[in-house]
Structure formats: C-alpha cells, structure tokens
Amino acid sequence: MPSYHVTHAEPGHLDGARRVMLDTFYREFGYGYRPEWHWDVVDLAGTYLRPGGHTLVVAVHEGEVVGTTAVRAGGPKSPPHPRRLADRYPDDSTAQLFRVYVDPAHRRHGLARRMVRLACDFVAAHGGYKIVYLHSDTRVEGAEAFWRSLAEPVHDSRDGDLTRFQTVHFEILLRARC
C-alpha cells in the first residue's frame, strides 16, 4: 500500500495543491477555472496560510501533493445558495470546507477522510466556530456517499436536470469531530 502524509500545507505545497484543484475543475467537473467560484486558487497562501482561522490540508505521496482540503471562515452565500442556508450558517461562527479533492490515481486510500478529519480538528481547536458547513455536487462519483458517512444533509438542491449542479448541503457538528 502506498505511503501518504496528510498535513497542513506549507508554501512548498502550494503549486502542487493548485495543480490538484485545477485538474479537478477541468477534468472532473468539466467547466474549468471560474474566477467567481475559484478565486481562492489564485492566492492559496493569502487565502489559507496567512489568515487566522483558515487552513489548507494536503495529502502528499513521494513528495507530490495528491489531495487537498481547505477551511475558510464563513457560511454559504446567497445567491447562489438559498437564503435560508446563508441565515442558518452565519459567517462569524461557521467554518466551511472547500476543495476536498483527491487525484484520481490516489483514490480509495482513505485520503479524503484523513484530510477532512485533520481539517475538523483544526476547526475545533480554533475555538470560534460552532459548526462546519459544506456543499457537494452529487454528480461526482462517490461524493454523496462519502459525505453522508461523515456529515448530516441539511438541504437537497437537486432538480433532476443532470446538465446543472446537483448540490446537497451538509453540516458536521464539532462534537462529532468527523
């Protein structure tokens, strides 16, 4: 079984993390980089390494970043998400998980689960957060089952039109600790 190291990102990990994210946008999601959604990827250090309460977790195999998970302060924005979700998850007490991606060649080794666990440990240690929020497009193979194993669904935005996002929103209570 391959050896992986899951850790908080350092500056030397950022190019590899950006590669995993961009590959996911282009190859997995099929729509590529969208600045209105992916602005954080341009400045990973400024978004995740410098501000307090934010972090980027990476999985590394033989010196190469093969997975990412990010934590940012703040809940979902409306629009595009429903107003009731934005109201339920206020920015001052919500940590949001982003960019939970694993290179396809390195899946099925528990990396996403390990990265999310480290991210949740970070959130719990931070002290200002009450809950972890995330959303996932269920068209990504395995995503819905993975998140249902770790989190509680709170809103299902699927509409049956598979040409559009099929989003399910989840929360992780900090006492559950992923």
N, C-alpha and C positions, 0 to 999 in steps of 0.2 A: 504494500500500500504506500502511495506517495506520502512524503512528509510535507506538512504545511505549517506555517507560522501565522497566527492571527494576532494582530497588534494594532495599536493606534498609529496612524500614518505619521511619518516624518517627511521633511522636504524631499528626501531622495525617493520617496514612493509616489510622488505626485504625477510624474509623467506616465508611469505605469497605470495608476488609478484612472487618469484621464483616458488612456487607451481603452481600458475595460469599459468605461462609461460610453465613450463614442462608438465603440464596436457594438455595444448593446443597442444604442439608438439607431444605428444604420442597419445592422444585421438582424437583430431580434425584432425590433419594433417596426423597422421598415420606413420610418419617416425621417431619420437623420437628426442632426442637431437643430434644435429650435430655440433661439435665444430667449424667447418669452417663457420657456419652460426650463431651460438648461443653463441659465446664466451663471450658475454656481461653478460649472465645469471649467469656465474660462479662468477663474481665480480660486482654485481649491484652497490655497494657503490662506487667502484673505477671508474665505467663507468658513472654513472648517478648522484651520490650525491656530489662527490668531484670536478670534473672539472667544471669550469665556462661554461655557455652556454649549459649545458646538464641538464636534469631533468627526474625524473620518477614520474608519476602521478598514484595514486591508488584510487580505489573505495573501501570503507570499509563498511561492514554490520555487526552489532553486534560484532565488534572487529576483524572480519576476512576480509582479503583482498580478494575481489571477481572480481577485474578488474585492468588492467594495461594499461598505455600508456607511451611510452618513447620518449624523444627528444635527438638526438645526432647531433653534428655539422657534416656537410659533405653530399655530394650528393651520388648518386649510383656509384658503382664501375663497371668497365668494364675490363674483364668479371666479372661476368656472364651477366651483363646488357649491352645493346647496347652502343657502343662508343658515339653515338650522345646524349644519355641521360647523360652520365658522363660529356660530354662537356657542355651541357646545364645547369647543376647544379653544379657549382664549389664549392669545399669544403669550401672556405672562406666566402661564402655568403648564403649557403643553410643549413637549418635545416631539418633533416629527422625524420619523425615519424616512430617508431618501436613498436612492441609488444602491439598493440591495441587489447587486449583480454579481454573477459568477461566470467566468469564461466557460463556454460550453464544454471544452475539453477537460474541465476540472470539476464538473458537477458530480453529485452523488457521493461526495466525501464528507458531508455534514458542514461544509464551509459556511453556507448562509446562516445556518443555525448558530454556529460558533461566533460569527461576526455579530449577529443580532444580540446574542447573549452579552457579548462584551459591550456593545452599544447600550444595552439596557442597564448594565452595571454602571456605566458612565453616567447615564441619566439619573439613576438612583443616588449615586454619590454626589451629584451636583447640588442637590438639596432644594432647588427652586421649582422643580417640576412635580406635577401631580399625576400626569398620565402621558403615555406615548400614543401618538396617532400615526396612522399610515394609510395609504390607499394603494391598490394594486389593480392592474389590468388583467382580468382573468383569462384573456386570450393567450397569455404567456403560459406555456406548458408547465404544469406543476405549481404555479404561483398560488392559486386559490387553496389547494390542499395544504401547501406549506404554511400559509398564513393562518388558516383555520386551526392548524396544530399548535400555534403559538399565541393567537390573539382572538378576540371576540369581534365578529362582524357587527357593525352598528348602522350601516346603510348600504343598500344594494342599488347601484345606479344602472344596472344592465337594462338594456331596452330591446334586446334581441337582434339589433342591426349589427352584425359582426364586422361591418366596414368601419364602425366607430368604436371608441373605447368602451370596454365592458368593465367598469370600475366597481370594486367593492371596497368600502371603507372599514377600517379595523381600529381597535384600540387594545393596548396592553396596559393592564393595571400594574403599577410598580410593585405592589406587594406580590404579584405573580412572578415577576422577575424573569420572564422568558425562559 
